[in-house]
Amino acid sequence: MLFKKKLIDTIERGWAQTINTKLKVTFLCTKAIFPYMISNRSGVIINISSGDGNVGFENL
């Protein structure tokens, strides 16, 4: 499970888990659908995320 922590308290393994969960999964899912979209000559990919990255909060 992912928890919000201060940077100073975040270990590299936790950071890697966050990246794998939030970025790598999006990349792999998007890549997996490409062959279907190419063969059908159409398709749309919409990635949705939270607004947490738009506003900074102390200690997060």
N, CA, C and O atoms as a CHARMM CRD file, in Angstrom:
* protein
*
  240
    1    1 MET  N      0.84500  -1.17500   0.00000 PROA 1      0.00000
    2    1 MET  CA     0.00000   0.00000   0.00000 PROA 1      0.00000
    3    1 MET  C      0.89200   1.24000   0.00000 PROA 1      0.00000
    4    1 MET  O      1.95400   1.25900   0.62100 PROA 1      0.00000
    5    2 LEU  N      0.44200   2.26400  -0.70100 PROA 2      0.00000
    6    2 LEU  CA     1.21600   3.49400  -0.79200 PROA 2      0.00000
    7    2 LEU  C      0.73900   4.49500   0.25400 PROA 2      0.00000
    8    2 LEU  O     -0.45900   4.67100   0.47900 PROA 2      0.00000
    9    3 PHE  N      1.69600   5.13100   0.87300 PROA 3      0.00000
   10    3 PHE  CA     1.38900   6.14300   1.87700 PROA 3      0.00000
   11    3 PHE  C      2.11100   7.42200   1.50200 PROA 3      0.00000
   12    3 PHE  O      3.19400   7.38600   0.91800 PROA 3      0.00000
   13    4 LYS  N      1.51700   8.53500   1.83300 PROA 4      0.00000
   14    4 LYS  CA     2.17100   9.81900   1.60800 PROA 4      0.00000
   15    4 LYS  C      3.14400  10.04700   2.74400 PROA 4      0.00000
   16    4 LYS  O      2.77700   9.97800   3.91700 PROA 4      0.00000
   17    5 LYS  N      4.38600  10.31900   2.38800 PROA 5      0.00000
   18    5 LYS  CA     5.42400  10.55400   3.39000 PROA 5      0.00000
   19    5 LYS  C      6.23900  11.77100   2.99900 PROA 5      0.00000
   20    5 LYS  O      6.23700  12.19900   1.84500 PROA 5      0.00000
   21    6 LYS  N      6.92300  12.30900   3.96400 PROA 6      0.00000
   22    6 LYS  CA     7.89300  13.35600   3.68200 PROA 6      0.00000
   23    6 LYS  C      9.02400  12.75400   2.85400 PROA 6      0.00000
   24    6 LYS  O      9.34600  11.57400   2.99600 PROA 6      0.00000
   25    7 LEU  N      9.61700  13.55800   2.00200 PROA 7      0.00000
   26    7 LEU  CA    10.73400  13.09200   1.18300 PROA 7      0.00000
   27    7 LEU  C     11.85300  12.53200   2.05300 PROA 7      0.00000
   28    7 LEU  O     12.44800  11.50700   1.71900 PROA 7      0.00000
   29    8 ILE  N     12.13500  13.18200   3.14100 PROA 8      0.00000
   30    8 ILE  CA    13.22700  12.75700   4.02300 PROA 8      0.00000
   31    8 ILE  C     12.97000  11.37000   4.61600 PROA 8      0.00000
   32    8 ILE  O     13.91100  10.65400   4.95700 PROA 8      0.00000
   33    9 ASP  N     11.69000  10.99400   4.73700 PROA 9      0.00000
   34    9 ASP  CA    11.32100   9.69700   5.30800 PROA 9      0.00000
   35    9 ASP  C     11.05400   8.62400   4.25300 PROA 9      0.00000
   36    9 ASP  O     10.75100   7.48100   4.59800 PROA 9      0.00000
   37   10 THR  N     11.16200   8.97600   2.98700 PROA 10     0.00000
   38   10 THR  CA    10.88200   8.03900   1.90900 PROA 10     0.00000
   39   10 THR  C     12.14100   7.26900   1.53800 PROA 10     0.00000
   40   10 THR  O     13.18100   7.86200   1.24700 PROA 10     0.00000
   41   11 ILE  N     12.03900   5.94600   1.55200 PROA 11     0.00000
   42   11 ILE  CA    13.17400   5.12400   1.13200 PROA 11     0.00000
   43   11 ILE  C     13.05800   4.85000  -0.36700 PROA 11     0.00000
   44   11 ILE  O     11.97600   4.96900  -0.94200 PROA 11     0.00000
   45   12 GLU  N     14.16200   4.48600  -0.98800 PROA 12     0.00000
   46   12 GLU  CA    14.17300   4.28900  -2.43200 PROA 12     0.00000
   47   12 GLU  C     13.17800   3.21100  -2.86600 PROA 12     0.00000
   48   12 GLU  O     12.53600   3.34000  -3.90800 PROA 12     0.00000
   49   13 ARG  N     13.05400   2.17000  -2.08500 PROA 13     0.00000
   50   13 ARG  CA    12.11300   1.09100  -2.43000 PROA 13     0.00000
   51   13 ARG  C     10.67000   1.61700  -2.47200 PROA 13     0.00000
   52   13 ARG  O      9.89800   1.25900  -3.36100 PROA 13     0.00000
   53   14 GLY  N     10.32400   2.45400  -1.51900 PROA 14     0.00000
   54   14 GLY  CA     8.99500   3.05300  -1.50100 PROA 14     0.00000
   55   14 GLY  C      8.76100   3.96400  -2.69100 PROA 14     0.00000
   56   14 GLY  O      7.67200   3.99000  -3.26500 PROA 14     0.00000
   57   15 TRP  N      9.79300   4.71200  -3.05700 PROA 15     0.00000
   58   15 TRP  CA     9.70500   5.59300  -4.21900 PROA 15     0.00000
   59   15 TRP  C      9.51800   4.76900  -5.48800 PROA 15     0.00000
   60   15 TRP  O      8.69500   5.11200  -6.33700 PROA 15     0.00000
   61   16 ALA  N     10.27600   3.69000  -5.61900 PROA 16     0.00000
   62   16 ALA  CA    10.15600   2.80900  -6.78500 PROA 16     0.00000
   63   16 ALA  C      8.75200   2.21300  -6.86800 PROA 16     0.00000
   64   16 ALA  O      8.19100   2.09800  -7.95800 PROA 16     0.00000
   65   17 GLN  N      8.18900   1.84000  -5.73800 PROA 17     0.00000
   66   17 GLN  CA     6.83500   1.29300  -5.71200 PROA 17     0.00000
   67   17 GLN  C      5.81700   2.33500  -6.18100 PROA 17     0.00000
   68   17 GLN  O      4.88100   2.01400  -6.91400 PROA 17     0.00000
   69   18 THR  N      6.00700   3.56500  -5.75900 PROA 18     0.00000
   70   18 THR  CA     5.12100   4.64000  -6.19200 PROA 18     0.00000
   71   18 THR  C      5.20900   4.83900  -7.69900 PROA 18     0.00000
   72   18 THR  O      4.18500   4.93700  -8.37500 PROA 18     0.00000
   73   19 ILE  N      6.42500   4.89900  -8.22600 PROA 19     0.00000
   74   19 ILE  CA     6.61800   5.07300  -9.67100 PROA 19     0.00000
   75   19 ILE  C      6.01400   3.90000 -10.43400 PROA 19     0.00000
   76   19 ILE  O      5.33100   4.10000 -11.43800 PROA 19     0.00000
   77   20 ASN  N      6.25800   2.67500  -9.96600 PROA 20     0.00000
   78   20 ASN  CA     5.71100   1.50200 -10.65100 PROA 20     0.00000
   79   20 ASN  C      4.19200   1.49200 -10.63100 PROA 20     0.00000
   80   20 ASN  O      3.56000   1.08700 -11.60600 PROA 20     0.00000
   81   21 THR  N      3.61300   1.92400  -9.55100 PROA 21     0.00000
   82   21 THR  CA     2.15900   1.91600  -9.43800 PROA 21     0.00000
   83   21 THR  C      1.52400   3.02500 -10.27200 PROA 21     0.00000
   84   21 THR  O      0.54300   2.78900 -10.97700 PROA 21     0.00000
   85   22 LYS  N      2.06800   4.19900 -10.19600 PROA 22     0.00000
   86   22 LYS  CA     1.41700   5.34600 -10.82600 PROA 22     0.00000
   87   22 LYS  C      1.85200   5.61300 -12.26000 PROA 22     0.00000
   88   22 LYS  O      1.04800   6.09100 -13.06100 PROA 22     0.00000
   89   23 LEU  N      3.09400   5.32000 -12.60200 PROA 23     0.00000
   90   23 LEU  CA     3.59300   5.61800 -13.93600 PROA 23     0.00000
   91   23 LEU  C      3.73800   4.37600 -14.79700 PROA 23     0.00000
   92   23 LEU  O      3.23800   4.33400 -15.92100 PROA 23     0.00000
   93   24 LYS  N      4.41400   3.37200 -14.27900 PROA 24     0.00000
   94   24 LYS  CA     4.71100   2.19100 -15.08400 PROA 24     0.00000
   95   24 LYS  C      3.43600   1.45700 -15.49000 PROA 24     0.00000
   96   24 LYS  O      3.33300   0.98400 -16.62200 PROA 24     0.00000
   97   25 VAL  N      2.47700   1.35700 -14.59800 PROA 25     0.00000
   98   25 VAL  CA     1.23100   0.67200 -14.92400 PROA 25     0.00000
   99   25 VAL  C      0.49900   1.40300 -16.04900 PROA 25     0.00000
  100   25 VAL  O     -0.03900   0.76400 -16.95300 PROA 25     0.00000
  101   26 THR  N      0.47400   2.71600 -15.99900 PROA 26     0.00000
  102   26 THR  CA    -0.15700   3.49800 -17.06500 PROA 26     0.00000
  103   26 THR  C      0.54900   3.25400 -18.39100 PROA 26     0.00000
  104   26 THR  O     -0.10200   3.06200 -19.41800 PROA 26     0.00000
  105   27 PHE  N      1.86700   3.26000 -18.37100 PROA 27     0.00000
  106   27 PHE  CA     2.65900   2.99500 -19.57900 PROA 27     0.00000
  107   27 PHE  C      2.35800   1.61100 -20.13300 PROA 27     0.00000
  108   27 PHE  O      2.09600   1.47200 -21.32800 PROA 27     0.00000
  109   28 LEU  N      2.39000   0.58100 -19.28700 PROA 28     0.00000
  110   28 LEU  CA     2.18800  -0.79000 -19.75700 PROA 28     0.00000
  111   28 LEU  C      0.77400  -1.01500 -20.29200 PROA 28     0.00000
  112   28 LEU  O      0.60000  -1.68900 -21.30700 PROA 28     0.00000
  113   29 CYS  N     -0.22400  -0.46700 -19.63100 PROA 29     0.00000
  114   29 CYS  CA    -1.60400  -0.60900 -20.11400 PROA 29     0.00000
  115   29 CYS  C     -1.79200   0.09300 -21.45500 PROA 29     0.00000
  116   29 CYS  O     -2.44100  -0.43700 -22.35600 PROA 29     0.00000
  117   30 THR  N     -1.22300   1.28300 -21.57900 PROA 30     0.00000
  118   30 THR  CA    -1.31500   2.01500 -22.83300 PROA 30     0.00000
  119   30 THR  C     -0.61600   1.25900 -23.95000 PROA 30     0.00000
  120   30 THR  O     -1.14600   1.14500 -25.05600 PROA 30     0.00000
  121   31 LYS  N      0.55400   0.74900 -23.66800 PROA 31     0.00000
  122   31 LYS  CA     1.31300   0.00000 -24.67400 PROA 31     0.00000
  123   31 LYS  C      0.59000  -1.28100 -25.09000 PROA 31     0.00000
  124   31 LYS  O      0.64100  -1.67200 -26.25700 PROA 31     0.00000
  125   32 ALA  N     -0.07500  -1.92500 -24.15300 PROA 32     0.00000
  126   32 ALA  CA    -0.77000  -3.18200 -24.44300 PROA 32     0.00000
  127   32 ALA  C     -1.93400  -2.99700 -25.40800 PROA 32     0.00000
  128   32 ALA  O     -2.25900  -3.91700 -26.15800 PROA 32     0.00000
  129   33 ILE  N     -2.55900  -1.84500 -25.40500 PROA 33     0.00000
  130   33 ILE  CA    -3.72700  -1.61300 -26.25500 PROA 33     0.00000
  131   33 ILE  C     -3.34600  -1.16700 -27.67000 PROA 33     0.00000
  132   33 ILE  O     -4.17800  -1.22900 -28.57600 PROA 33     0.00000
  133   34 PHE  N     -2.11100  -0.72100 -27.87400 PROA 34     0.00000
  134   34 PHE  CA    -1.69000  -0.23300 -29.18700 PROA 34     0.00000
  135   34 PHE  C     -1.93800  -1.21300 -30.32500 PROA 34     0.00000
  136   34 PHE  O     -2.48000  -0.79500 -31.34800 PROA 34     0.00000
  137   35 PRO  N     -1.57700  -2.49300 -30.21500 PROA 35     0.00000
  138   35 PRO  CA    -1.81800  -3.40200 -31.34600 PROA 35     0.00000
  139   35 PRO  C     -3.28900  -3.44600 -31.76900 PROA 35     0.00000
  140   35 PRO  O     -3.58900  -3.49600 -32.96100 PROA 35     0.00000
  141   36 TYR  N     -4.19800  -3.42800 -30.80400 PROA 36     0.00000
  142   36 TYR  CA    -5.62700  -3.41300 -31.10000 PROA 36     0.00000
  143   36 TYR  C     -6.01300  -2.12600 -31.83800 PROA 36     0.00000
  144   36 TYR  O     -6.74600  -2.16500 -32.82600 PROA 36     0.00000
  145   37 MET  N     -5.52200  -1.01000 -31.35600 PROA 37     0.00000
  146   37 MET  CA    -5.84600   0.26700 -31.98500 PROA 37     0.00000
  147   37 MET  C     -5.26800   0.36400 -33.38900 PROA 37     0.00000
  148   37 MET  O     -5.91900   0.88300 -34.29600 PROA 37     0.00000
  149   38 ILE  N     -4.06700  -0.12400 -33.57100 PROA 38     0.00000
  150   38 ILE  CA    -3.42600  -0.08300 -34.88800 PROA 38     0.00000
  151   38 ILE  C     -4.18800  -0.96400 -35.86900 PROA 38     0.00000
  152   38 ILE  O     -4.44200  -0.55400 -37.00200 PROA 38     0.00000
  153   39 SER  N     -4.55400  -2.17500 -35.44400 PROA 39     0.00000
  154   39 SER  CA    -5.27200  -3.08300 -36.35200 PROA 39     0.00000
  155   39 SER  C     -6.65700  -2.54100 -36.71600 PROA 39     0.00000
  156   39 SER  O     -7.15500  -2.81400 -37.80800 PROA 39     0.00000
  157   40 ASN  N     -7.27200  -1.79100 -35.83100 PROA 40     0.00000
  158   40 ASN  CA    -8.58000  -1.20100 -36.10600 PROA 40     0.00000
  159   40 ASN  C     -8.50100   0.20200 -36.69700 PROA 40     0.00000
  160   40 ASN  O     -9.51800   0.78800 -37.06700 PROA 40     0.00000
  161   41 ARG  N     -7.30000   0.72600 -36.78000 PROA 41     0.00000
  162   41 ARG  CA    -7.06100   2.06900 -37.31300 PROA 41     0.00000
  163   41 ARG  C     -7.89100   3.13400 -36.60300 PROA 41     0.00000
  164   41 ARG  O     -8.30700   4.12600 -37.20300 PROA 41     0.00000
  165   42 SER  N     -8.12100   2.90700 -35.32100 PROA 42     0.00000
  166   42 SER  CA    -8.81900   3.91400 -34.52500 PROA 42     0.00000
  167   42 SER  C     -8.65600   3.59700 -33.04800 PROA 42     0.00000
  168   42 SER  O     -8.19500   2.52000 -32.67100 PROA 42     0.00000
  169   43 GLY  N     -9.03100   4.52600 -32.25000 PROA 43     0.00000
  170   43 GLY  CA    -8.97200   4.33200 -30.81500 PROA 43     0.00000
  171   43 GLY  C     -8.57200   5.60700 -30.10400 PROA 43     0.00000
  172   43 GLY  O     -7.98100   6.51500 -30.68700 PROA 43     0.00000
  173   44 VAL  N     -8.90600   5.64600 -28.85000 PROA 44     0.00000
  174   44 VAL  CA    -8.59500   6.80800 -28.02100 PROA 44     0.00000
  175   44 VAL  C     -8.12900   6.29800 -26.66700 PROA 44     0.00000
  176   44 VAL  O     -8.72500   5.38000 -26.10400 PROA 44     0.00000
  177   45 ILE  N     -7.08000   6.88300 -26.15400 PROA 45     0.00000
  178   45 ILE  CA    -6.59200   6.56500 -24.82200 PROA 45     0.00000
  179   45 ILE  C     -6.77200   7.80500 -23.96100 PROA 45     0.00000
  180   45 ILE  O     -6.29800   8.88700 -24.30700 PROA 45     0.00000
  181   46 ILE  N     -7.45200   7.64100 -22.85100 PROA 46     0.00000
  182   46 ILE  CA    -7.65300   8.74400 -21.92400 PROA 46     0.00000
  183   46 ILE  C     -7.07200   8.33000 -20.57800 PROA 46     0.00000
  184   46 ILE  O     -7.55400   7.38300 -19.95500 PROA 46     0.00000
  185   47 ASN  N     -6.05700   9.02300 -20.13700 PROA 47     0.00000
  186   47 ASN  CA    -5.45900   8.77300 -18.83100 PROA 47     0.00000
  187   47 ASN  C     -5.97500   9.83700 -17.87000 PROA 47     0.00000
  188   47 ASN  O     -5.94200  11.03000 -18.16900 PROA 47     0.00000
  189   48 ILE  N     -6.44600   9.39500 -16.73100 PROA 48     0.00000
  190   48 ILE  CA    -7.00200  10.29300 -15.73000 PROA 48     0.00000
  191   48 ILE  C     -6.19200  10.15900 -14.44800 PROA 48     0.00000
  192   48 ILE  O     -5.82900   9.05200 -14.05000 PROA 48     0.00000
  193   49 SER  N     -5.91200  11.27400 -13.81100 PROA 49     0.00000
  194   49 SER  CA    -5.19800  11.22600 -12.54300 PROA 49     0.00000
  195   49 SER  C     -5.86600  12.17100 -11.55100 PROA 49     0.00000
  196   49 SER  O     -6.79400  12.90300 -11.89500 PROA 49     0.00000
  197   50 SER  N     -5.39100  12.14000 -10.35200 PROA 50     0.00000
  198   50 SER  CA    -5.95600  13.02700  -9.33500 PROA 50     0.00000
  199   50 SER  C     -5.38700  14.42400  -9.48800 PROA 50     0.00000
  200   50 SER  O     -4.43900  14.64800 -10.24000 PROA 50     0.00000
  201   51 GLY  N     -5.96600  15.33300  -8.78200 PROA 51     0.00000
  202   51 GLY  CA    -5.48900  16.70900  -8.80800 PROA 51     0.00000
  203   51 GLY  C     -4.41600  16.99300  -7.77400 PROA 51     0.00000
  204   51 GLY  O     -4.02200  18.14500  -7.59700 PROA 51     0.00000
  205   52 ASP  N     -3.93200  15.95400  -7.08000 PROA 52     0.00000
  206   52 ASP  CA    -2.94100  16.15500  -6.02500 PROA 52     0.00000
  207   52 ASP  C     -1.66700  16.83000  -6.52100 PROA 52     0.00000
  208   52 ASP  O     -1.00700  17.53900  -5.76000 PROA 52     0.00000
  209   53 GLY  N     -1.32200  16.62200  -7.76200 PROA 53     0.00000
  210   53 GLY  CA    -0.10000  17.21500  -8.29300 PROA 53     0.00000
  211   53 GLY  C     -0.23000  18.68600  -8.63100 PROA 53     0.00000
  212   53 GLY  O      0.76500  19.34500  -8.93000 PROA 53     0.00000
  213   54 ASN  N     -1.43500  19.20200  -8.58700 PROA 54     0.00000
  214   54 ASN  CA    -1.66300  20.60600  -8.95600 PROA 54     0.00000
  215   54 ASN  C     -1.50400  21.57000  -7.79700 PROA 54     0.00000
  216   54 ASN  O     -1.30300  22.76700  -8.00100 PROA 54     0.00000
  217   55 VAL  N     -1.59300  21.05400  -6.59100 PROA 55     0.00000
  218   55 VAL  CA    -1.52100  21.90500  -5.41100 PROA 55     0.00000
  219   55 VAL  C     -0.52500  21.30200  -4.42300 PROA 55     0.00000
  220   55 VAL  O     -0.57900  20.10900  -4.12300 PROA 55     0.00000
  221   56 GLY  N      0.35600  22.11300  -3.93600 PROA 56     0.00000
  222   56 GLY  CA     1.32400  21.62100  -2.95800 PROA 56     0.00000
  223   56 GLY  C      0.78000  21.69200  -1.53800 PROA 56     0.00000
  224   56 GLY  O      0.07300  22.63300  -1.17500 PROA 56     0.00000
  225   57 PHE  N      1.11500  20.69700  -0.75200 PROA 57     0.00000
  226   57 PHE  CA     0.71500  20.66600   0.64300 PROA 57     0.00000
  227   57 PHE  C      1.95000  20.45800   1.50800 PROA 57     0.00000
  228   57 PHE  O      2.86100  19.72000   1.13200 PROA 57     0.00000
  229   58 GLU  N      1.97900  21.09000   2.63500 PROA 58     0.00000
  230   58 GLU  CA     3.11600  20.95800   3.53100 PROA 58     0.00000
  231   58 GLU  C      3.32200  19.49300   3.91200 PROA 58     0.00000
  232   58 GLU  O      2.36400  18.78400   4.21700 PROA 58     0.00000
  233   59 ASN  N      4.56600  19.05200   3.89200 PROA 59     0.00000
  234   59 ASN  CA     4.99100  17.69900   4.27000 PROA 59     0.00000
  235   59 ASN  C      4.52000  16.59700   3.34400 PROA 59     0.00000
  236   59 ASN  O      4.60200  15.42200   3.70400 PROA 59     0.00000
  237   60 LEU  N      4.03900  16.93000   2.18900 PROA 60     0.00000
  238   60 LEU  CA     3.61200  15.90100   1.21600 PROA 60     0.00000
  239   60 LEU  C      4.35800  16.06800  -0.07400 PROA 60     0.00000
  240   60 LEU  O      4.14300  15.30400  -1.01500 PROA 60     0.00000
